Amino acid sequence: MLNTHEIIRAVEAEFNRIDIPEKKFHSDHEAWAVLLEEVEELDLEADIIKHKVERLKEQIFLDSDDKSKLESLDHIYEHAVLAAAEAVQVAAVATKFIKKKEQVKNG
């Protein structure tokens, strides 16, 4: 399993990239909408992965050639990496939203 400290560092780096005055959340509604957009992008990548895994299963059970299996595996890999990046963005936006709420709470 991945070292969660490395993932947290990636989330922190993404948070630092998006936590700039030009990208300030102006309301909870806006923060929620940005978070939802990232979650939907993550969900899309997960759906693509599921579809490609099902395709690979068909290829395996139909005893398809290795070239087609490799293409499916390449797509699974590509979208898994994209999903991981989206998950980091979800965590970074959640962090930004948390910090916004803490600032309001602490006045």
Secondary structure per residue as TSV (DSSP state, phi and psi in degrees):
chain	resnum	aa	ss	phi	psi
A	1	M	-	360.0	150.7
A	2	L	-	-64.2	149.6
A	3	N	-	-73.0	117.3
A	4	T	H	-63.9	-24.9
A	5	H	H	-63.6	-37.0
A	6	E	H	-67.5	-38.2
A	7	I	H	-67.1	-42.9
A	8	I	H	-61.1	-39.8
A	9	R	H	-62.7	-38.8
A	10	A	H	-65.6	-40.4
A	11	V	H	-64.0	-44.3
A	12	E	H	-61.7	-41.3
A	13	A	H	-63.7	-42.5
A	14	E	H	-67.1	-40.0
A	15	F	H	-59.6	-46.0
A	16	N	H	-62.2	-31.9
A	17	R	H	-71.1	-36.0
A	18	I	H	-95.9	-12.2
A	19	D	-	-91.8	69.5
A	20	I	S	-125.4	154.4
A	21	P	G	-53.7	-35.7
A	22	E	G	-67.4	-20.2
A	23	K	G	-113.4	28.5
A	24	K	-	-67.7	139.5
A	25	F	-	-74.8	128.9
A	26	H	-	-93.0	-13.4
A	27	S	S	-161.8	166.0
A	28	D	H	-64.1	-33.5
A	29	H	H	-61.2	-44.6
A	30	E	H	-65.8	-43.4
A	31	A	H	-60.8	-44.9
A	32	W	H	-61.4	-42.7
A	33	A	H	-63.2	-40.4
A	34	V	H	-66.1	-44.0
A	35	L	H	-60.8	-45.0
A	36	L	H	-60.9	-41.7
A	37	E	H	-59.1	-44.1
A	38	E	H	-66.4	-39.6
A	39	V	H	-64.2	-41.2
A	40	E	H	-64.9	-37.5
A	41	E	H	-65.7	-39.9
A	42	L	H	-63.0	-44.4
A	43	D	H	-61.4	-39.9
A	44	L	H	-61.6	-45.3
A	45	E	H	-62.3	-41.1
A	46	A	H	-63.3	-39.8
A	47	D	H	-63.5	-41.8
A	48	I	H	-62.4	-43.6
A	49	I	H	-59.9	-46.4
A	50	K	H	-58.5	-44.1
A	51	H	H	-61.7	-44.3
A	52	K	H	-67.2	-35.3
A	53	V	H	-66.8	-40.0
A	54	E	H	-63.5	-40.9
A	55	R	H	-62.3	-43.3
A	56	L	H	-61.6	-41.0
A	57	K	H	-58.4	-45.6
A	58	E	H	-59.2	-44.2
A	59	Q	H	-62.5	-38.7
A	60	I	H	-68.4	-47.3
A	61	F	H	-70.9	-25.3
A	62	L	T	-89.1	1.1
A	63	D	T	56.7	45.7
A	64	S	-	-67.9	168.0
A	65	D	-	-69.0	157.9
A	66	D	H	-65.1	-30.6
A	67	K	H	-59.8	-45.2
A	68	S	H	-68.6	-35.6
A	69	K	H	-65.3	-41.1
A	70	L	H	-64.5	-37.9
A	71	E	H	-61.8	-44.2
A	72	S	H	-62.5	-43.8
A	73	L	H	-63.6	-38.4
A	74	D	H	-61.2	-41.8
A	75	H	H	-66.3	-41.0
A	76	I	H	-60.6	-46.5
A	77	Y	H	-59.3	-50.3
A	78	E	H	-57.4	-46.7
A	79	H	H	-76.6	-25.3
A	80	A	H	-67.4	-39.9
A	81	V	H	-64.7	-44.2
A	82	L	H	-62.9	-38.7
A	83	A	H	-63.9	-41.0
A	84	A	H	-61.7	-41.9
A	85	A	H	-64.1	-40.8
A	86	E	H	-64.9	-39.3
A	87	A	H	-62.4	-39.3
A	88	V	H	-62.7	-41.1
A	89	Q	H	-65.8	-39.7
A	90	V	H	-58.0	-48.4
A	91	A	H	-63.8	-38.4
A	92	A	H	-68.0	-41.7
A	93	V	H	-67.5	-39.6
A	94	A	H	-61.3	-40.9
A	95	T	H	-61.7	-43.9
A	96	K	H	-62.3	-41.9
A	97	F	H	-64.9	-43.9
A	98	I	H	-57.9	-48.3
A	99	K	H	-63.4	-36.7
A	100	K	H	-62.4	-44.8
A	101	K	H	-68.1	-37.0
A	102	E	H	-66.1	-37.2
A	103	Q	H	-63.6	-41.7
A	104	V	H	-66.4	-43.2
A	105	K	H	-63.7	-41.4
A	106	N	H	-87.0	-2.6
A	107	G	-	64.4	360.0
